[in-house]
Amino acid sequence: MKAPLTCTALAPLALAFFALPANAQAAPSGPEIESAVRFGLPALFNGFQATCSAQLAPDGYVARNADRLVAKFAEGADAHWPAAKAALSTMGNDQGVDSAMLAEMPDDALKPFVTALLQQMAASEIKPTQCVDVERGLELIDPLPADNIAGLIGFMVEMAERDGNSADAAGVAGE
């Protein structure tokens, strides 16, 4: 399952963001994951660019299409903030974050923090040796609307979580 995920450009970043501990009590719903990914696409792409711009050909796909991709990912992303915030709150419960505190924070303070966190995470999670592969993945999924890209990545995150939970259960049963 891991090899196909790495071919889907931003999926590894979403997987890192949504990786839940094995003992997680609650996981974000599929629609929450999808909305969180959709909200985060602009930041994830910016983080990718921060790591990879020097690794990619100056006349390559991302160099030729970066401005258009930034606009595509940004358009409509803010509409997904409420569900993204709900996903963050759900995940935060299992990470020791006070959900009540998150709920009380004004969106104009929390959104920039989450955006910066996603961008930094993307920049640190993508290895320079992966840049060309991520660029190829972006080129392959680019014909899809941003909502469909988020849906695909969200689906892959759900499937990876399901596979991880099945593997964890099989490991426990085999002990």
MODELLER restraints for C-alpha pairs under 7 A, 6 or more apart:
rsr = mdl.restraints
at = mdl.atoms
rsr.add(forms.Gaussian(group=physical.xy_distance, feature=features.Distance(at['CA:5:A'], at['CA:11:A']), mean=6.08, stdev=0.5))
rsr.add(forms.Gaussian(group=physical.xy_distance, feature=features.Distance(at['CA:5:A'], at['CA:12:A']), mean=6.59, stdev=0.5))
rsr.add(forms.Gaussian(group=physical.xy_distance, feature=features.Distance(at['CA:6:A'], at['CA:12:A']), mean=5.97, stdev=0.5))
rsr.add(forms.Gaussian(group=physical.xy_distance, feature=features.Distance(at['CA:7:A'], at['CA:133:A']), mean=6.69, stdev=0.5))
rsr.add(forms.Gaussian(group=physical.xy_distance, feature=features.Distance(at['CA:7:A'], at['CA:134:A']), mean=6.83, stdev=0.5))
rsr.add(forms.Gaussian(group=physical.xy_distance, feature=features.Distance(at['CA:7:A'], at['CA:137:A']), mean=5.47, stdev=0.5))
rsr.add(forms.Gaussian(group=physical.xy_distance, feature=features.Distance(at['CA:8:A'], at['CA:137:A']), mean=5.08, stdev=0.5))
rsr.add(forms.Gaussian(group=physical.xy_distance, feature=features.Distance(at['CA:9:A'], at['CA:134:A']), mean=4.34, stdev=0.5))
rsr.add(forms.Gaussian(group=physical.xy_distance, feature=features.Distance(at['CA:9:A'], at['CA:135:A']), mean=6.89, stdev=0.5))
rsr.add(forms.Gaussian(group=physical.xy_distance, feature=features.Distance(at['CA:9:A'], at['CA:137:A']), mean=4.48, stdev=0.5))
rsr.add(forms.Gaussian(group=physical.xy_distance, feature=features.Distance(at['CA:9:A'], at['CA:138:A']), mean=5.44, stdev=0.5))
rsr.add(forms.Gaussian(group=physical.xy_distance, feature=features.Distance(at['CA:11:A'], at['CA:153:A']), mean=5.37, stdev=0.5))
rsr.add(forms.Gaussian(group=physical.xy_distance, feature=features.Distance(at['CA:13:A'], at['CA:122:A']), mean=5.84, stdev=0.5))
rsr.add(forms.Gaussian(group=physical.xy_distance, feature=features.Distance(at['CA:13:A'], at['CA:125:A']), mean=6.74, stdev=0.5))
rsr.add(forms.Gaussian(group=physical.xy_distance, feature=features.Distance(at['CA:14:A'], at['CA:37:A']), mean=6.64, stdev=0.5))
rsr.add(forms.Gaussian(group=physical.xy_distance, feature=features.Distance(at['CA:15:A'], at['CA:157:A']), mean=5.69, stdev=0.5))
rsr.add(forms.Gaussian(group=physical.xy_distance, feature=features.Distance(at['CA:24:A'], at['CA:94:A']), mean=5.70, stdev=0.5))
rsr.add(forms.Gaussian(group=physical.xy_distance, feature=features.Distance(at['CA:25:A'], at['CA:94:A']), mean=6.63, stdev=0.5))
rsr.add(forms.Gaussian(group=physical.xy_distance, feature=features.Distance(at['CA:26:A'], at['CA:90:A']), mean=6.59, stdev=0.5))
rsr.add(forms.Gaussian(group=physical.xy_distance, feature=features.Distance(at['CA:27:A'], at['CA:90:A']), mean=6.42, stdev=0.5))
rsr.add(forms.Gaussian(group=physical.xy_distance, feature=features.Distance(at['CA:27:A'], at['CA:91:A']), mean=6.46, stdev=0.5))
rsr.add(forms.Gaussian(group=physical.xy_distance, feature=features.Distance(at['CA:28:A'], at['CA:87:A']), mean=5.02, stdev=0.5))
rsr.add(forms.Gaussian(group=physical.xy_distance, feature=features.Distance(at['CA:28:A'], at['CA:90:A']), mean=5.86, stdev=0.5))
rsr.add(forms.Gaussian(group=physical.xy_distance, feature=features.Distance(at['CA:28:A'], at['CA:91:A']), mean=6.77, stdev=0.5))
rsr.add(forms.Gaussian(group=physical.xy_distance, feature=features.Distance(at['CA:30:A'], at['CA:154:A']), mean=6.80, stdev=0.5))
rsr.add(forms.Gaussian(group=physical.xy_distance, feature=features.Distance(at['CA:30:A'], at['CA:158:A']), mean=6.71, stdev=0.5))
rsr.add(forms.Gaussian(group=physical.xy_distance, feature=features.Distance(at['CA:32:A'], at['CA:83:A']), mean=5.06, stdev=0.5))
rsr.add(forms.Gaussian(group=physical.xy_distance, feature=features.Distance(at['CA:32:A'], at['CA:84:A']), mean=5.94, stdev=0.5))
rsr.add(forms.Gaussian(group=physical.xy_distance, feature=features.Distance(at['CA:32:A'], at['CA:86:A']), mean=6.86, stdev=0.5))
rsr.add(forms.Gaussian(group=physical.xy_distance, feature=features.Distance(at['CA:32:A'], at['CA:87:A']), mean=5.39, stdev=0.5))
rsr.add(forms.Gaussian(group=physical.xy_distance, feature=features.Distance(at['CA:33:A'], at['CA:87:A']), mean=6.46, stdev=0.5))
rsr.add(forms.Gaussian(group=physical.xy_distance, feature=features.Distance(at['CA:33:A'], at['CA:154:A']), mean=5.55, stdev=0.5))
rsr.add(forms.Gaussian(group=physical.xy_distance, feature=features.Distance(at['CA:34:A'], at['CA:150:A']), mean=5.53, stdev=0.5))
rsr.add(forms.Gaussian(group=physical.xy_distance, feature=features.Distance(at['CA:34:A'], at['CA:151:A']), mean=5.32, stdev=0.5))
rsr.add(forms.Gaussian(group=physical.xy_distance, feature=features.Distance(at['CA:34:A'], at['CA:154:A']), mean=4.56, stdev=0.5))
rsr.add(forms.Gaussian(group=physical.xy_distance, feature=features.Distance(at['CA:35:A'], at['CA:80:A']), mean=5.09, stdev=0.5))
rsr.add(forms.Gaussian(group=physical.xy_distance, feature=features.Distance(at['CA:35:A'], at['CA:83:A']), mean=5.70, stdev=0.5))
rsr.add(forms.Gaussian(group=physical.xy_distance, feature=features.Distance(at['CA:35:A'], at['CA:84:A']), mean=5.49, stdev=0.5))
rsr.add(forms.Gaussian(group=physical.xy_distance, feature=features.Distance(at['CA:36:A'], at['CA:80:A']), mean=6.74, stdev=0.5))
rsr.add(forms.Gaussian(group=physical.xy_distance, feature=features.Distance(at['CA:36:A'], at['CA:83:A']), mean=6.46, stdev=0.5))
rsr.add(forms.Gaussian(group=physical.xy_distance, feature=features.Distance(at['CA:36:A'], at['CA:84:A']), mean=3.85, stdev=0.5))
rsr.add(forms.Gaussian(group=physical.xy_distance, feature=features.Distance(at['CA:36:A'], at['CA:87:A']), mean=6.77, stdev=0.5))
rsr.add(forms.Gaussian(group=physical.xy_distance, feature=features.Distance(at['CA:37:A'], at['CA:150:A']), mean=5.45, stdev=0.5))
rsr.add(forms.Gaussian(group=physical.xy_distance, feature=features.Distance(at['CA:37:A'], at['CA:154:A']), mean=6.68, stdev=0.5))
rsr.add(forms.Gaussian(group=physical.xy_distance, feature=features.Distance(at['CA:38:A'], at['CA:77:A']), mean=5.85, stdev=0.5))
rsr.add(forms.Gaussian(group=physical.xy_distance, feature=features.Distance(at['CA:38:A'], at['CA:80:A']), mean=6.57, stdev=0.5))
rsr.add(forms.Gaussian(group=physical.xy_distance, feature=features.Distance(at['CA:38:A'], at['CA:147:A']), mean=6.42, stdev=0.5))
rsr.add(forms.Gaussian(group=physical.xy_distance, feature=features.Distance(at['CA:38:A'], at['CA:150:A']), mean=4.94, stdev=0.5))
rsr.add(forms.Gaussian(group=physical.xy_distance, feature=features.Distance(at['CA:39:A'], at['CA:77:A']), mean=4.51, stdev=0.5))
rsr.add(forms.Gaussian(group=physical.xy_distance, feature=features.Distance(at['CA:39:A'], at['CA:78:A']), mean=6.01, stdev=0.5))
rsr.add(forms.Gaussian(group=physical.xy_distance, feature=features.Distance(at['CA:39:A'], at['CA:80:A']), mean=5.31, stdev=0.5))
rsr.add(forms.Gaussian(group=physical.xy_distance, feature=features.Distance(at['CA:39:A'], at['CA:81:A']), mean=5.95, stdev=0.5))
rsr.add(forms.Gaussian(group=physical.xy_distance, feature=features.Distance(at['CA:39:A'], at['CA:84:A']), mean=6.66, stdev=0.5))
rsr.add(forms.Gaussian(group=physical.xy_distance, feature=features.Distance(at['CA:40:A'], at['CA:115:A']), mean=6.81, stdev=0.5))
rsr.add(forms.Gaussian(group=physical.xy_distance, feature=features.Distance(at['CA:40:A'], at['CA:118:A']), mean=6.75, stdev=0.5))
rsr.add(forms.Gaussian(group=physical.xy_distance, feature=features.Distance(at['CA:41:A'], at['CA:73:A']), mean=5.68, stdev=0.5))
rsr.add(forms.Gaussian(group=physical.xy_distance, feature=features.Distance(at['CA:42:A'], at['CA:70:A']), mean=6.16, stdev=0.5))
rsr.add(forms.Gaussian(group=physical.xy_distance, feature=features.Distance(at['CA:42:A'], at['CA:73:A']), mean=5.14, stdev=0.5))
rsr.add(forms.Gaussian(group=physical.xy_distance, feature=features.Distance(at['CA:42:A'], at['CA:74:A']), mean=5.40, stdev=0.5))
rsr.add(forms.Gaussian(group=physical.xy_distance, feature=features.Distance(at['CA:43:A'], at['CA:115:A']), mean=5.77, stdev=0.5))
rsr.add(forms.Gaussian(group=physical.xy_distance, feature=features.Distance(at['CA:43:A'], at['CA:118:A']), mean=5.81, stdev=0.5))
rsr.add(forms.Gaussian(group=physical.xy_distance, feature=features.Distance(at['CA:43:A'], at['CA:119:A']), mean=4.59, stdev=0.5))
rsr.add(forms.Gaussian(group=physical.xy_distance, feature=features.Distance(at['CA:44:A'], at['CA:118:A']), mean=6.02, stdev=0.5))
rsr.add(forms.Gaussian(group=physical.xy_distance, feature=features.Distance(at['CA:44:A'], at['CA:119:A']), mean=5.22, stdev=0.5))
rsr.add(forms.Gaussian(group=physical.xy_distance, feature=features.Distance(at['CA:44:A'], at['CA:122:A']), mean=5.40, stdev=0.5))
rsr.add(forms.Gaussian(group=physical.xy_distance, feature=features.Distance(at['CA:46:A'], at['CA:119:A']), mean=6.15, stdev=0.5))
rsr.add(forms.Gaussian(group=physical.xy_distance, feature=features.Distance(at['CA:47:A'], at['CA:119:A']), mean=4.36, stdev=0.5))
rsr.add(forms.Gaussian(group=physical.xy_distance, feature=features.Distance(at['CA:47:A'], at['CA:120:A']), mean=6.02, stdev=0.5))
rsr.add(forms.Gaussian(group=physical.xy_distance, feature=features.Distance(at['CA:47:A'], at['CA:122:A']), mean=4.74, stdev=0.5))
rsr.add(forms.Gaussian(group=physical.xy_distance, feature=features.Distance(at['CA:47:A'], at['CA:123:A']), mean=4.27, stdev=0.5))
rsr.add(forms.Gaussian(group=physical.xy_distance, feature=features.Distance(at['CA:48:A'], at['CA:122:A']), mean=5.85, stdev=0.5))
rsr.add(forms.Gaussian(group=physical.xy_distance, feature=features.Distance(at['CA:48:A'], at['CA:123:A']), mean=5.50, stdev=0.5))
rsr.add(forms.Gaussian(group=physical.xy_distance, feature=features.Distance(at['CA:48:A'], at['CA:126:A']), mean=6.88, stdev=0.5))
rsr.add(forms.Gaussian(group=physical.xy_distance, feature=features.Distance(at['CA:50:A'], at['CA:123:A']), mean=6.05, stdev=0.5))
rsr.add(forms.Gaussian(group=physical.xy_distance, feature=features.Distance(at['CA:51:A'], at['CA:123:A']), mean=5.20, stdev=0.5))
rsr.add(forms.Gaussian(group=physical.xy_distance, feature=features.Distance(at['CA:51:A'], at['CA:128:A']), mean=6.69, stdev=0.5))
rsr.add(forms.Gaussian(group=physical.xy_distance, feature=features.Distance(at['CA:52:A'], at['CA:128:A']), mean=6.20, stdev=0.5))
rsr.add(forms.Gaussian(group=physical.xy_distance, feature=features.Distance(at['CA:52:A'], at['CA:131:A']), mean=5.46, stdev=0.5))
rsr.add(forms.Gaussian(group=physical.xy_distance, feature=features.Distance(at['CA:55:A'], at['CA:128:A']), mean=6.58, stdev=0.5))
rsr.add(forms.Gaussian(group=physical.xy_distance, feature=features.Distance(at['CA:55:A'], at['CA:131:A']), mean=6.62, stdev=0.5))
rsr.add(forms.Gaussian(group=physical.xy_distance, feature=features.Distance(at['CA:56:A'], at['CA:131:A']), mean=6.97, stdev=0.5))
rsr.add(forms.Gaussian(group=physical.xy_distance, feature=features.Distance(at['CA:56:A'], at['CA:132:A']), mean=6.50, stdev=0.5))
rsr.add(forms.Gaussian(group=physical.xy_distance, feature=features.Distance(at['CA:61:A'], at['CA:139:A']), mean=6.85, stdev=0.5))
rsr.add(forms.Gaussian(group=physical.xy_distance, feature=features.Distance(at['CA:62:A'], at['CA:135:A']), mean=6.45, stdev=0.5))
rsr.add(forms.Gaussian(group=physical.xy_distance, feature=features.Distance(at['CA:72:A'], at['CA:146:A']), mean=6.60, stdev=0.5))
rsr.add(forms.Gaussian(group=physical.xy_distance, feature=features.Distance(at['CA:73:A'], at['CA:146:A']), mean=5.87, stdev=0.5))
rsr.add(forms.Gaussian(group=physical.xy_distance, feature=features.Distance(at['CA:89:A'], at['CA:99:A']), mean=5.20, stdev=0.5))
rsr.add(forms.Gaussian(group=physical.xy_distance, feature=features.Distance(at['CA:89:A'], at['CA:102:A']), mean=6.74, stdev=0.5))
rsr.add(forms.Gaussian(group=physical.xy_distance, feature=features.Distance(at['CA:92:A'], at['CA:98:A']), mean=6.89, stdev=0.5))
rsr.add(forms.Gaussian(group=physical.xy_distance, feature=features.Distance(at['CA:92:A'], at['CA:99:A']), mean=6.44, stdev=0.5))
rsr.add(forms.Gaussian(group=physical.xy_distance, feature=features.Distance(at['CA:93:A'], at['CA:99:A']), mean=6.17, stdev=0.5))
rsr.add(forms.Gaussian(group=physical.xy_distance, feature=features.Distance(at['CA:141:A'], at['CA:149:A']), mean=6.87, stdev=0.5))
